[in-house]
């Protein structure tokens, strides 16, 4: 297999951190000379990597389906590697699938390029204990980063794992206890990618709010707010976006920092339920009043904020009154987007031993009701910005020949721009990595349109930028 050009396919499931890790592997392998392909489009890969998720039972099924598709699609003699959270928690089950060559947990995922290189150089391809390749097993923060030339935004993994114990959640079993990447490494990497022209840095982790820089006896550990301050000292050419942050990690220091204009006003704050009774059963350390007060603080500082949240429909013993509390709280807050999950019992969790007494049909009904409400709120949120200017980073081009580019505004509105002759950018021109002011012109049910209003970096957000 080492005598010809090799193709690799990487299929990612699950959260943004998992997506980042998969894209980072893809970038590293592409830089090493591999051709990245997609077997879902009929291309046979030499190597297929399935990066799995296990947050729900449905996630398990989808991950297994991708494994079977990879086995059917690979070239004769090709290799199938399964990794990610499902591989971490149910490795033996996946090893039992005939044809799977390697099953790697999250701690060795970043070493997949090393494994592939070893195989090319002559190691056998039969299933082996991964310890033979990696006696030093923890590669948690060894990802090179997803600074792909095809991307305008860079995801930076700063934290992994979770030390919480929410009753429904299998993630601590898949990711381990909370641990953080040293601040010096993060700052060095961000300096590199900013110098390459990237204009948005997305900080990501399994439990980002629990970030703690390395501590010593002389220097106590410091949290996310300090890291954000340090990142803003690099230069003023880029903005910073946070991935999901749990409500109980929004300290006064962090709230003060996110008021700064270079922090994107887009905050994903998991709620899970609007019922205090259900929150207590879930093991969530807050109630509705605490959550509402946090939202009020954020909106007072950043009224343009895109507020996103996670919700679980049909947790054990959730009745219609509990669900009604959730609907009422969602409407009162006016979230900008909702991520809705039907409750799924996960082995090893406390909730697994609770009676799963909400019928599936009722879970599905409540889920659909929340999704419909989320779509209504999202369209309402986008419409309030019609005629207003937001700064967007452009990251993908539309259909070939259309001259359209898609960007993401600071407040997380995906906006479609048609070709424009302004300041030398003509139809079909390259907007990749540009951070440009865009006026929102019209909003449709699932699409937002805009027009360019100025040149790259001439428009700077300040605390006085009108909302």
N, C-alpha and C positions, 0 to 999 in steps of 0.2 A: 504493500500500500504506500510505502514511502517513495516509490519510484515515479509517481505521477502527481499532478496537481490535485490537491485534496479539497473537498467541499465539506462544510459543516452547517448544520441546522440547529438553531437553539430556539426552543419553544418555552415561553415564560407564562406561568400562571400566578395569580394572586396579587399581593400588595405592591405598592410602589418601590419598596425596598427590594423585593424579589425581582421586580422588573429592572431596577438599577443593576443588581448583581448579574442578571442575565445579559443585559446590554454591555456591561463591562467585560464579561467573558467574550462576547461577540466582537467587541472592539479590539481586544487583545489578540484574538485569533486572526482577525482580519489584518491587523498590523503585522502579524507573523507570516502572512502570505496565503492564508486560507480564503477560499471563496465562500461567502455566506449565502446560503440558499434557504428556501422554504419548501419543505416536502409537502406541505398542504397545497402547494401549487403544482404538484406533479413532478418536482425535481428530486432525483434520488441522491441523498447525501452519503458521503463516506462515513461521517460521524454525526450522530444525532444526540443532542443534549436536551433532556426534558427537565425543566426547572419547576418543581411541583409546589402545590399549596395544599394545606390541610385544615383551613379555617372552618370549613363546613364539610358535611358528608358529600355534598354536591361537588365541592372542590376536589375531594378524593376521586370521585368518579371521572371528572374531567381530566384529572392528571393521569389516571390509568388509561383513559381513552387515547390520550396523546402518546403514551408509551406504546400501545398496540399499533397506532398509526405509524409511529417511527419504525417499529419492527417490520411492518409491511412495506415501508417506503425505502428503507436503506438499500444501498448497493450490496451485492453479494460480498460477504466478507467484511461488511461495514460494522461499525461499533455503535452501541446504544448505551449512553450514560444517563442515569437518573439521579437527580439531586434535589435540593430544596427541602421544604418543611415536611412534606409527606415522606420523603426518603429518610428524614431524621427520625420520625416517630414510628414508621412502619417499614423499616428496612428489610426485614425478613420476608414480608409479604411481597415486596417488589423484587427481591432476589429470586423469589419463586416463580416469577414470570419467565418462561422459557425464551431465551434469546437476549435477555438483558445482560450486558457485560459487566457494568460497574454500578454500584449504588453508593453515593457519597452524601453524607450529611452536610449541614450548613457550615460546619467548622472547616471542612476541606473543600468546599465549593470553589473557592478562589484558586485552588491548585489544579483545577481541571486542565488548563493549558500545559502545565508541567507533566501531568499524566499523559496527555495526548502526545506530547513530544517524546516521552519515554516509550510509548507504544510504537511510534514511527521508527524509533531507533532500535526496535527489535524485541521489546518485551512481549511476552505472550498475551493474547487477547482474551483468554478464558477468564471467567470471573475470579478475582483474587481479593484477598483481604487488602484493603487500601493502605493499611499500616506498612505493608511491604514497600510502598512508594513513599509514604509520608510518616515517618516515625514522629516528627514534630507536627502534631495534628491540627493545631488551631491556626487557621488562616483567616480569621474573622475579618480583619481590616487590611488584608493584602490585595484587595481589588485595586486595579490600576486606575479605575475611574472611567466613567462612560463619556469621556470627552471625545465623542465621535465627530468626524468632519460632517456627518449628516445631521447633526444636532446643533441647536442654538443655545440650549440650556444644559447645564452640567449638574447632575445629581451627585452629591457628596455624602457618602455614608459616614456619619459621625458617631453612631451608637448602634448597639444590637442587643437583643435579649430583653426580657421583662421580669422584674422581681415582684410584680403585683400578683394577685391570686384571684382574679375575677372568676366567678363560679362556672361560667360557660366556656372559658377560653383555653384552648390547647396550645396557644403560642409559646408560653414559657417552657413547655415540654419540647417544642421544636427549635427554640432559639436560645434556651438557657437563661441564666440570670443576666440582669442588666450590666453592660460594660461599655466603656466609651473609648473612642480613639483619642490619642494625645492631641492637645490643641496645637502644638507645634507642627505636627504632621498635617493637620487640616489646613492651617494657615499657609504652609509651604505649597501644598497642592493647589489651593485656590489662587495663590499668586501666579502659579504656572499657567492655569487655564485662563485667567483674566488676561495675562500677557499674550495669549493666543487669540484673543478677541471675543471670548464668550462674555455675554452681557447679563446672564441670569444664573445664579447659583442656588440650587435647591438643596437644603439640608434635610437629610432623611435618616430614619432609624426606626426600629420597631417601637420604641417608646422614647421619642425624641426629647420630650420634656425632662426626662431623667438623665440627660447628658451631664456628665461630670468630668472635667479635665483631670488628668493624672494629678494625684496629690502626694505630698511628701510630709515629713514631720515639720518641715519649715514652711511649706506652702499648703494651706488647706485646699480641699477640692473646691472648684468653682464651676458654676452652672452655665446653662445655655445663654443667659443674658450677657455674661462676660465674653463668651465666644462671639456673640453677635457684635458686640462693641469692637472686639479685636479685628473681626473681618472687615468692618467698615473703615478701619484705619488703613487698609491696603491701598485703596484709591477710590475715586468716586465714579468710576466708569460702569459699575455693575450694580444690580439690585439683588436682594436676598429673599428667597421664599422659604417658608417653613412647611414641612409636611405635617402630618397629624400630631397634635399636642393634647395630652389628656388635661381635663379641666383642673385637676388638683395640682398640676405643675405650673399653673400660671401664677407665679409669685408677683409681688408688687414690682420687683426689679425687672422681671420679664415684661410685664405690662407697660412699664415705662419705656423699655427699649423698643417694643413693637410700635410705639407711637411715632418713631422716627421714620421719615419719608422714604428711606431706602429699603425698609422692610416692606415687602409686598403686602397690601391690605387683603390678605386671603388667609383665613384661619380655619383649619379643620379641627373641630373640638368634639370628640365623641360624646354623645349623650346616652344612647342605647335605649332609654325609656324615659317617659315623662311622669311615671308613677313612682313616688317615694317608696312604696311597698315593694315594687319590683326591683328598684335600684338596690334596696337593702338585700333582697334575695340574691341578686347578682354579685353582691360584694363590692359594689361601686361606692367609694367613700365620699359621697356628696348627695345632696337632695336637689329638688327642683329650684328652691329659693337660691341656693348657693350658685347653681349654674346660671340662673337668670341674672343674678347680680354681676357675675363675671362678664356676661354678654353685654350688659349695660355699660360697664367700664370700658370695654373694647370699642363699642359703638360710639361712646362719647368722645373717645380719642381719634377714632378712624371711622367716621360715619359712612364712608364709601365701602366698607369692608364686605368682602364675600365671606359669608359664614356657612361652612359646610359641617355636616355631622353624620354619624353612624347611628342606625336604629335597628333594633332586633324586634321582629314581629313574632309573637307567640311563645315567649319564654314561659316555662312551667308555671302554672296557676294564673297567668295573665288573663283577666276577665275583660269584659267589654268596657267596664268603668275604668280600669287601668289603661286600656288602649285609648279611651276617650281623653284621658289626661294627656297622653302623648300627643294626640292630634291637636288639642288645645294649646299645648306648650309650643309645638312646632309653628302653629299659626301666629301665636303671640310674638315669638321671636322673629318670625319671618325669615327663616333660613334661606340662603341662596341656592343651596343644593343639598340633596339627601342621598345617603348611601344606605340602602335598605337590605336587610338579610332576614330570611325566615330562620327561626331558631332550629338548630340541628344539634342533637345530643352528641357530645364528643367524648369518647372513652378516656378515662383518666381525670376528668374534671368533676368538680363537686356536683354540678348540675346534672351530670349523667345519671346520678342516683336519685334525682327528683322525678316524680311522675311526669312523663311527657304528655300532659292531659289536654293540650290544645289541639284539636283535630287538624290534620294537614290542610284540609279545605279552608278552615278558619284562618290558619297561618297565611295561606295564599291570598285570601280575601283581604286581610289586614295589610299584607305586603303591597298588594295592588293599590289599596287606598292610600297608603303612604307614598308610593311611587307617583301616583297621579297628583297628589298634593305637592310633591317635590317638583314635578314638571311645571305646575302652575306657578309656584313661587319662583322658580328659576327664570321663567319668561318674564314675570313681573319685575324681578331684579334687573334683568338686562334692559328692559324697556325704559327704566328710569335714567339710563345713561344715553339715550338717543339725543344727538346734538352735542354731546359733551366729548371732551378729549381725554383719552387715556394713553399711557405709554405701553406699546406692545413689542414683544420680542418675537421675531418671525422664525418659525422652525419647520415649516413644511410647505411644499408647493402643491397646488391642486392638480386637476387633470392636465395631462400633457397638452401643451399648446393653448391652454385657457388663459394664461397670464395671471392666474390667481394665486395669491399666497395666503396662508393662514398663520396668524400670530396669536399670542396669548397676552392679554393686557395684564397690568399689575394686579388688578382685582379679579383675575381669572375668568375673563370672558374670552372665549375663542372667537376671533373675528376674522372674517374673510375679506381680503383686499383684492380688487381687480387691478390689472396692469395700469400703471400710472407713469406719466412722463415727468413728474416733478423731480427737480434736482438731479436730472440725468438718469433716473431709474425708469426704464421703459418696459412695455409689456414683455414679459418673459425675462426681465432682469433679475439679478440675484439679490434677494433681501436676506439671505442667510446670515445669522448673527447680528442683524441690525436691530437696534432698539430705537423705535420711532414713535412719534406722536400720531395717534389715529383718532379721527372723529367718528363716532358711532353714527351711522346714517339710517339704518333700519334694522328691525328685529323681527324675525319670523319665529315660528313655534320652536324650531330646533336649530336655528342658524342666526348669526349676527353678522351684519355687513358694516364696513367702514371705509374711510378714505384717508390717505396720507395727508398730513398738514404741514410738514416741515422736514428739516434735514436731520440726519443722524447726530444725536447728542446735542443739537442746538436747544432742544426742549429738556429742561431739567425739572423734576419734581422737587418742590420745597414744601415746607409746612404751610405755605400760603396758597398752594395749588388749589384752585376751586374744585369743589365736589359737584 
